[in-house]
């Protein structure tokens, strides 16, 4: 083989090597683009498998073992007030029980879980994912349960004597203002705040 032929052969090999490098870079870029598109299409959400079971959730433990103060902190109701509302709410919220011939069992099997979830949603400032973790339900179940529970609560509160809105007497306003001032010294002559969900007043 002559030197000129050898030089020509080396030039062809180098040219092919450069072309091969370019081809590899191009294919690698296409693979990265395809993976990024796949990642963007993939929805990252909580699944039932990673959340545990609702009867062992943080809410169930709080409801079973929590003090009156714990429940008040989470739902703004004492245990006795919560249970009174729960007794009324249970008559308006139906929990599907699957028959022997099949059907998927519900995630939340107790009325206290549903009412607790709704009150937690109203009271808390946390996002849906956090509430899902507290009650051990996936986001789709949470949204469906919230919608159904809101309708049931609205129906339950209609005509429910303890849920009526009544204005306190002047003496009671003064006593409550003193309690508020003792807890929050910057607030003078204030006996309460109203905020939250709006319901039709009859």
C-alpha positions in Angstrom: 0.0 0.0 0.0 1.3 3.4 -1.0 1.5 6.3 1.4 -1.0 8.2 -0.6 -3.5 5.3 -0.4 -2.8 5.0 3.4 -3.4 8.7 3.9 -6.6 8.5 1.8 -7.8 5.5 3.9 -7.1 7.4 7.2 -9.0 10.4 5.9 -12.0 8.3 5.1 -11.9 6.6 8.5 -11.6 9.9 10.3 -14.5 11.4 8.2 -16.6 8.4 9.0 -15.7 8.6 12.7 -16.8 12.3 12.8 -20.0 11.4 11.0 -20.6 8.6 13.4 -20.0 11.0 16.4 -22.5 13.4 14.9 -25.0 10.6 14.4 -24.6 9.5 18.0 -25.1 13.0 19.3 -28.2 13.4 17.1 -29.7 10.1 18.3 -28.8 10.9 21.9 -30.6 14.3 21.6 -33.7 12.6 20.1 -33.7 10.1 23.0 -33.4 12.9 25.6 -36.3 14.8 23.9 -38.5 11.7 23.8 -37.8 11.1 27.5 -38.6 14.7 28.4 -41.9 14.6 26.5 -42.8 11.3 28.2 -42.0 12.9 31.6 -44.2 15.9 30.9 -47.1 13.7 29.9 -46.7 11.5 33.0 -48.9 12.8 35.8 -47.2 12.6 39.2 -49.8 12.0 41.8 -50.4 10.1 44.9 -51.8 6.6 44.5 -53.8 4.5 46.9 -50.9 2.0 47.4 -48.6 4.7 48.9 -51.2 6.2 51.3 -52.0 3.2 53.5 -55.4 2.4 54.8 -57.9 5.0 56.0 -58.8 3.2 59.3 -55.1 3.6 60.4 -54.7 7.1 59.0 -53.7 10.1 61.1 -57.3 11.3 61.2 -58.6 7.9 62.5 -56.0 7.9 65.3 -56.8 11.5 66.2 -60.5 10.8 66.3 -60.0 7.6 68.4 -57.3 8.8 70.8 -57.2 12.6 70.5 -58.3 14.9 73.3 -61.1 17.4 73.0 -58.5 20.1 72.5 -56.9 18.2 69.6 -60.2 17.8 67.8 -61.1 21.4 68.4 -57.8 22.5 66.9 -58.4 20.5 63.7 -62.1 20.9 63.2 -63.1 23.9 65.3 -65.6 21.7 67.1 -65.3 20.1 70.5 -65.8 16.3 70.6 -69.4 16.6 71.9 -70.3 19.2 69.2 -68.6 17.1 66.5 -70.5 14.0 67.6 -73.8 15.9 67.6 -73.2 17.2 64.1 -72.0 13.7 63.1 -75.2 12.1 64.3 -77.2 14.6 62.1 -74.7 14.3 59.1 -74.9 10.5 59.0 -78.6 10.7 58.1 -77.8 12.7 55.0 -74.5 11.0 53.8 -74.9 7.5 52.4 -71.8 5.3 52.5 -72.1 2.6 49.7 -71.7 -0.9 51.1 -70.9 -3.4 48.3 -73.1 -6.4 48.0 -71.8 -10.0 47.8 -72.0 -10.0 44.0 -69.2 -7.4 43.7 -68.5 -3.8 43.6 -65.6 -1.8 44.9 -65.7 -1.1 48.6 -65.5 2.6 49.6 -62.2 4.0 50.9 -63.9 5.9 53.7 -66.2 3.5 55.6 -67.1 5.6 58.6 -69.1 8.8 58.7 -66.7 10.4 61.1 -64.0 10.1 58.4 -66.1 11.9 55.8 -67.2 14.7 58.2 -63.7 15.0 59.5 -62.3 15.3 56.0 -64.8 18.0 55.1 -64.2 20.0 58.3 -60.4 19.6 57.8 -60.7 20.9 54.3 -62.7 24.0 55.5 -60.5 24.7 58.5 -57.0 23.8 57.2 -54.8 25.9 55.0 -53.0 22.8 53.5 -53.2 21.5 50.0 -55.0 18.5 48.6 -51.9 16.3 48.8 -51.5 16.9 52.5 -55.2 16.1 53.2 -54.8 12.9 51.1 -51.9 11.9 53.4 -53.9 12.7 56.6 -56.9 10.7 55.5 -55.1 8.0 53.4 -57.3 8.6 50.3 -56.1 9.3 46.7 -56.9 12.8 45.2 -59.8 11.5 43.0 -61.5 10.0 46.0 -60.9 13.1 48.1 -62.5 15.4 45.5 -65.5 13.1 44.9 -66.0 12.7 48.7 -65.7 16.5 49.3 -68.4 17.3 46.7 -70.8 14.7 48.0 -70.1 15.6 51.7 -70.7 19.3 51.0 -74.2 18.6 49.7 -74.9 16.3 52.7 -73.7 18.9 55.2 -75.8 21.6 53.6 -78.9 19.4 53.9 -78.0 18.3 57.4 -77.6 21.9 58.6 -80.9 23.0 57.2 -83.3 23.1 60.2 -80.6 21.9 62.6 -81.2 23.9 65.8 -77.6 23.9 67.2 -76.3 25.2 63.8 -78.6 28.3 63.8 -77.0 31.7 63.8 -78.1 33.8 66.8 -76.6 37.1 68.0 -75.3 37.0 71.6 -76.7 39.4 74.2 -74.7 42.5 75.1 -73.6 41.0 78.4 -72.4 37.8 76.6 -70.6 39.9 73.9 -68.7 41.7 76.7 -67.7 38.4 78.4 -66.5 36.9 75.1 -64.6 40.1 74.3 -62.9 39.8 77.6 -61.9 36.2 76.8 -60.6 37.3 73.3 -58.7 40.2 74.9 -57.1 37.9 77.5 -55.8 35.6 74.7 -55.0 38.4 72.2 -54.2 41.6 74.0 -54.2 43.7 70.8 -57.8 43.0 70.2 -60.2 45.2 72.1 -64.0 44.9 72.1 -64.0 42.0 69.7 -65.9 38.9 70.6 -65.6 36.9 67.4 -64.7 36.5 63.8 -66.8 35.1 60.9 -65.1 33.5 58.0 -65.4 30.4 55.9 -68.0 28.7 53.8 -71.1 30.6 52.8 -74.4 28.9 53.1 -77.8 30.3 52.2 -79.5 32.0 55.2 -83.2 31.3 55.6 
